Amino acid sequence: MGSTVIDIPDGEGVVPGSKEKKKKVGDICCQFPIDLFFKEMKSNKHMTRKVIHSIKVGVALVFVSLLYLLDPLYKQVGENAMWAIMTVVVVFEFFAGATLSKGINRGIGTVLGGGLGCLAAIFAQAVGGVGKAIIVGITVFIFGAAATYTRQVPNVKKKFDYGAMIFILTFSLVVVSGLRAEQVLEIARDRLSTIAMGFAICLFISLLVFPIWASDELHDSLVARFEDLAVSLEGFSEEYFENVNEKEKSSFNFSSKCKSVLHSKTKDESLVNFASWEPWHAKFGFCYPWGIYLKLGEDLRDLATTILSLKGCLKSPTQPSESNTCRQPVKEPCEAIVASLAWTLRELGESIKKMKKCGSEDTIVPKLKTVRQELSQIPGPSTLGTNNLERTDGLGLATFMYSMVEMVEKMEELAKHVEQLGQRGGFS
């Protein structure tokens, strides 16, 4: 009673009889769904994280709603429980660092705004009469205007804009409430306690239950951009030296990845801001040099701009015979140079991915120096007999050579920043 086997035909439809080509039916039936499942999970990683975040927010809302639902808790906080629910809705963000940032900002803004508001209300109550309204108006104007101006300071706006907004809101509500001083203090205390409860629930679930770290997202997205630019560079090389009739069909392939890199600045700045709030976790310690990630992102965007400018070489209406005259003699050396530059990008990206020193002085810099020498040895348009720069293919080749030299310079700067990240980040 042996296992049932089937013969798997080869690519030409011939059924070979060797045992190496035979597969068990049970193995195929069991392996395929498992492989498909993990493949789907990997491809939908971001979607899975969205689902996890949604579930975490729902759980947090359930916990904070217990302040209303359970009588013992409701007797302690009363109607102020709505501030805890509002805190969860407003503070709970996708990334753990963003949640921590908004929670701390909300706490600082509430404490400062509530404290100063209470002092102003007490002072206005002591003055009494018409002076009470004058004091309230003056304090609201001074603190509101000062806090609004502070929000426009770049360094404050980057990290504490939300806290300043909450300060203005809390201070104005407390001062203008018109309640007696002792009632103002009591309400401010109750609201602060419920806000602290909501923030504690958000913090616990966000940091301890399947946390989604902005630092991991920043790290992975930066590494992916190195590979995208390497693929874009190789794609351009293939399209530039291919037949003219095939260029228009695939001219968008390499440029789409470059454009995605160019549009990454806002995302990088947000992720760096959130990552700077996150506590120590995994491979990132305290005071990790997140600012260097912004430098690396800027270098990659400059490099993407150079690669994208090469698209003009593809759009020139060249003649096939002229293309053979100009491009064929330099095809092999140019393709070798592009392969070296793509290798350099992948090595730098792999260094950041594995958090290992790239050894730029030993491998990357000598490689780039070799590329410089190879570029200087490639014959230019005048050497190839295309002295008239009005010939578009000769001009395109000159642009291509100049862009290669510019890319080498930018990669040298990029290698320096990767080396700097390895030193300050403690790469092994």
Salt bridges, closest charged atoms under 4 A:
GLU93 OE2 - LYS102 NZ 3.18
ASP161 OD1 - ARG151 NE 2.91
ASP161 OD1 - LYS157 NZ 3.92
GLU182 OE2 - ARG180 NE 2.88
ASP190 OD1 - ARG189 NH2 3.45
ASP216 OD1 - LYS283 NZ 3.80
GLU217 OE1 - ARG49 NH1 2.93
GLU217 OE2 - LYS267 NZ 3.36
GLU227 OE1 - ARG346 NE 3.04
ASP228 OD1 - LYS257 NZ 3.78
GLU234 OE2 - ARG346 NH1 2.92
ASP268 OD1 - ARG225 NH2 2.73
ASP268 OD2 - ARG301 NH1 3.38
GLU278 OE1 - HIS281 NE2 3.34
GLU298 OE1 - ARG301 NH2 3.00
ASP299 OD2 - HIS417 ND1 2.38
GLU350 OE2 - LYS354 NZ 3.20
ASP393 OD1 - ARG327 NH2 2.87
GLU406 OE2 - LYS410 NZ 3.47
GLU412 OE2 - ARG372 NE 3.09
GLU413 OE2 - HIS417 NE2 3.52
